[in-house]
């Protein structure tokens, strides 16, 4: 990743899911993101890309459009999986 000032960021500094947070005592804890982008949703759920888009179009999966980015709330992914487990999809 290249920052605007032209300096690169090491691979260790780049964020991945789940995000890691170190509190004031130096204890590391994992933070769950509020939303994910479509490629992350595919990776997290194992749902293929075309099926994910079908679920988005049908309203079974909530999406948030922010500029050109499409974000999917993690809670919506969890609800989708729970509904599928219960046979409601």
DRENPAPA-376787 format. One record per residue: residue number from 1; residue in three letters; x, y, z of N, C-alpha, C in turn. Coordinates in nm, 3 decimals, m for minus. Atoms other than C-alpha are relative to their C-alpha. Last residue first. Layout:
// DRENPAPA-376787
  resi  resn     n_xx     n_yy     n_zz    ca_xx    ca_yy    ca_zz     c_xx     c_yy     c_zz
   NUM   ALA        X        Y        Z        X        Y        Z        X        Y        Z
...
// end
This chain:
// DRENPAPA-376787
  resi  resn     n_xx     n_yy     n_zz    ca_xx    ca_yy    ca_zz     c_xx     c_yy     c_zz
    89   UNK   m0.040   m0.056    0.129   m3.428   m1.920    0.271   m0.035   m0.094   m0.112
    88   UNK    0.089   m0.108    0.039   m3.609   m1.991    0.599    0.039    0.066   m0.131
    87   UNK    0.077    0.041    0.117   m3.453   m2.332    0.656   m0.094    0.107   m0.050
    86   UNK    0.137    0.027   m0.042   m3.341   m2.248    1.011   m0.089   m0.042   m0.117
    85   UNK   m0.001    0.115   m0.095   m2.978   m2.281    0.912   m0.140   m0.040    0.041
    84   UNK   m0.028    0.119    0.082   m3.039   m2.051    0.612    0.002   m0.125    0.088
    83   UNK    0.124    0.030    0.073   m3.202   m1.793    0.840    0.019   m0.124   m0.087
    82   UNK    0.098    0.054   m0.096   m2.900   m1.812    1.074   m0.132   m0.037   m0.068
    81   UNK   m0.042    0.136   m0.034   m2.658   m1.770    0.782   m0.098   m0.064    0.098
    80   UNK    0.020    0.083    0.119   m2.846   m1.466    0.653    0.033   m0.146    0.031
    79   UNK    0.144    0.028    0.009   m2.861   m1.315    1.002   m0.032   m0.091   m0.118
    78   UNK    0.032    0.095   m0.108   m2.482   m1.350    1.035   m0.148   m0.038   m0.003
    77   UNK   m0.055    0.131    0.040   m2.429   m1.185    0.695   m0.033   m0.106    0.105
    76   UNK    0.086    0.050    0.107   m2.664   m0.901    0.794    0.048   m0.136   m0.050
    75   UNK    0.122    0.053   m0.064   m2.475   m0.857    1.122   m0.097   m0.056   m0.104
    74   UNK   m0.034    0.134   m0.049   m2.152   m0.822    0.921   m0.121   m0.063    0.067
    73   UNK   m0.016    0.010   m0.145   m2.306   m0.525    0.740    0.026   m0.145    0.042
    72   UNK    0.098    0.094   m0.053   m2.240   m0.541    0.365    0.022   m0.007    0.151
    71   UNK   m0.038    0.062   m0.127   m2.067   m0.248    0.199   m0.112   m0.089    0.048
    70   UNK    0.113    0.075   m0.051   m2.090   m0.140   m0.164    0.049   m0.075    0.123
    69   UNK   m0.023    0.124   m0.076   m1.838    0.129   m0.244   m0.132   m0.063    0.042
    68   UNK   m0.003    0.112    0.094   m1.897    0.383   m0.522    0.020   m0.134    0.070
    67   UNK   m0.075   m0.039    0.119   m2.008    0.653   m0.279   m0.008   m0.113   m0.101
    66   UNK   m0.070   m0.117   m0.050   m2.133    0.467    0.026    0.094    0.047   m0.112
    65   UNK   m0.075   m0.063    0.108   m2.394    0.211   m0.075    0.059    0.129    0.054
    64   UNK   m0.011   m0.145   m0.021   m2.502   m0.002    0.218    0.085    0.053   m0.114
    63   UNK   m0.120   m0.066    0.051   m2.621   m0.356    0.161   m0.008    0.149    0.029
    62   UNK   m0.004   m0.146   m0.007   m2.865   m0.582    0.342    0.133    0.052   m0.057
    61   UNK   m0.126   m0.042   m0.058   m2.887   m0.943    0.228    0.007    0.152   m0.008
    60   UNK   m0.032    0.094   m0.108   m3.223   m1.106    0.162    0.129    0.037    0.072
    59   UNK    0.022   m0.064   m0.130   m3.324   m0.796   m0.036    0.026   m0.093    0.117
    58   UNK    0.129    0.041   m0.054   m3.369   m0.990   m0.360   m0.032    0.065    0.134
    57   UNK    0.108   m0.050    0.086   m3.090   m0.799   m0.534   m0.137   m0.033    0.057
    56   UNK    0.006   m0.145   m0.013   m2.844   m0.857   m0.247   m0.117    0.057   m0.078
    55   UNK    0.051   m0.028   m0.133   m2.923   m1.228   m0.232   m0.011    0.150    0.026
    54   UNK    0.143    0.034    0.001   m2.876   m1.255   m0.608   m0.064    0.033    0.134
    53   UNK    0.070   m0.107    0.071   m2.543   m1.068   m0.582   m0.150   m0.027   m0.009
    52   UNK   m0.001   m0.116   m0.089   m2.426   m1.314   m0.317   m0.073    0.117   m0.065
    51   UNK    0.105    0.023   m0.101   m2.535   m1.604   m0.538   m0.008    0.118    0.096
    50   UNK    0.130   m0.019    0.066   m2.327   m1.465   m0.829   m0.115   m0.019    0.100
    49   UNK    0.025   m0.139    0.033   m2.019   m1.422   m0.609   m0.139    0.022   m0.060
    48   UNK   m0.059   m0.045    0.126   m2.021   m1.769   m0.462   m0.049    0.141   m0.032
    47   UNK    0.103   m0.013    0.103   m2.110   m1.809   m0.094    0.066    0.049   m0.128
    46   UNK   m0.014    0.112    0.092   m1.818   m1.925    0.121   m0.106   m0.001   m0.109
    45   UNK    0.116    0.089    0.001   m1.936   m1.696    0.399    0.018   m0.125   m0.085
    44   UNK    0.047    0.033   m0.135   m1.619   m1.511    0.498   m0.112   m0.104    0.000
    43   UNK   m0.101    0.080   m0.070   m1.452   m1.520    0.154   m0.050   m0.046    0.137
    42   UNK   m0.011    0.127    0.072   m1.763   m1.402   m0.032    0.095   m0.092    0.075
    41   UNK    0.123    0.074   m0.031   m1.825   m1.132    0.229    0.001   m0.136   m0.067
    40   UNK   m0.015    0.053   m0.136   m1.460   m1.022    0.196   m0.123   m0.081    0.042
    39   UNK   m0.097    0.111    0.001   m1.494   m0.992   m0.183    0.022   m0.061    0.139
    38   UNK    0.050    0.122    0.063   m1.819   m0.793   m0.138    0.104   m0.112   m0.004
    37   UNK    0.023   m0.014    0.143   m1.683   m0.534    0.104   m0.038   m0.136   m0.058
    36   UNK   m0.105    0.056    0.086   m1.722   m0.576    0.478   m0.036    0.030   m0.145
    35   UNK    0.036    0.034    0.138   m1.917   m0.388    0.743    0.119   m0.061   m0.070
    34   UNK    0.144   m0.022    0.012   m1.911   m0.341    1.120   m0.050   m0.041   m0.137
    33   UNK    0.043   m0.116    0.078   m1.564   m0.494    1.153   m0.152    0.010   m0.003
    32   UNK    0.076    0.043    0.117   m1.495   m0.735    1.439   m0.045    0.123   m0.077
    31   UNK    0.119   m0.079    0.024   m1.222   m0.625    1.674   m0.068   m0.050   m0.126
    30   UNK    0.050   m0.003    0.136   m0.970   m0.880    1.801   m0.128    0.083   m0.007
    29   UNK    0.133    0.060    0.012   m0.787   m0.814    2.123   m0.049    0.020   m0.141
    28   UNK    0.060    0.004    0.133   m0.422   m0.748    2.199   m0.138   m0.064    0.008
    27   UNK    0.070    0.126    0.022   m0.315   m0.654    2.550   m0.071    0.008   m0.134
    26   UNK   m0.074    0.082    0.094   m0.058   m0.374    2.554   m0.064   m0.135   m0.028
    25   UNK   m0.088    0.090   m0.075   m0.198   m0.220    2.870    0.080   m0.092   m0.092
    24   UNK   m0.104   m0.077   m0.067   m0.342    0.077    2.675    0.097   m0.086    0.082
    23   UNK    0.046   m0.101   m0.095   m0.535   m0.154    2.443    0.118    0.064    0.071
    22   UNK   m0.079    0.015   m0.121   m0.401   m0.324    2.132   m0.043    0.109    0.095
    21   UNK   m0.010   m0.123   m0.078   m0.655   m0.366    1.854    0.082   m0.030    0.124
    20   UNK   m0.063    0.016   m0.130   m0.650   m0.630    1.581    0.013    0.136    0.067
    19   UNK   m0.096   m0.104   m0.028   m0.895   m0.623    1.294    0.056   m0.017    0.141
    18   UNK    0.052   m0.114   m0.076   m1.064   m0.947    1.205    0.110    0.099    0.031
    17   UNK    0.112    0.037   m0.087   m1.016   m0.949    0.911    0.042   m0.110    0.094
    16   UNK    0.065    0.120    0.049   m0.704   m0.789    0.765   m0.112   m0.033    0.097
    15   UNK    0.108    0.060   m0.078   m0.549   m0.447    0.800   m0.052   m0.127   m0.067
    14   UNK    0.127    0.001    0.071   m0.213   m0.354    0.651   m0.104   m0.077    0.080
    13   UNK    0.082   m0.112   m0.042    0.064   m0.279    0.900   m0.134    0.004   m0.071
    12   UNK    0.049    0.024   m0.135    0.223   m0.623    0.867   m0.093    0.111    0.046
    11   UNK    0.111    0.094    0.004    0.251   m0.580    0.491   m0.060   m0.025    0.137
    10   UNK   m0.038    0.141    0.001    0.470   m0.274    0.540   m0.123   m0.088    0.002
     9   UNK    0.036    0.058   m0.127    0.334    0.067    0.445    0.035   m0.147   m0.007
     8   UNK    0.074    0.125    0.002    0.497    0.255    0.162   m0.026   m0.047    0.142
     7   UNK   m0.065    0.104   m0.077    0.591    0.620    0.174   m0.086   m0.126   m0.002
     6   UNK   m0.093    0.077    0.079    0.470    0.842   m0.109    0.072   m0.111    0.074
     5   UNK   m0.128   m0.068   m0.007    0.304    1.110    0.106    0.110   m0.079   m0.072
     4   UNK   m0.001   m0.120    0.083   m0.033    0.983   m0.012    0.134    0.073    0.003
     3   UNK    0.070   m0.113   m0.061    0.035    0.640    0.135    0.011    0.121   m0.090
     2   UNK   m0.075   m0.124    0.006    0.130    0.347   m0.084   m0.083    0.111    0.063
     1   UNK    0.084   m0.116    0.000    0.000    0.000    0.000    0.089    0.123    0.000
// end
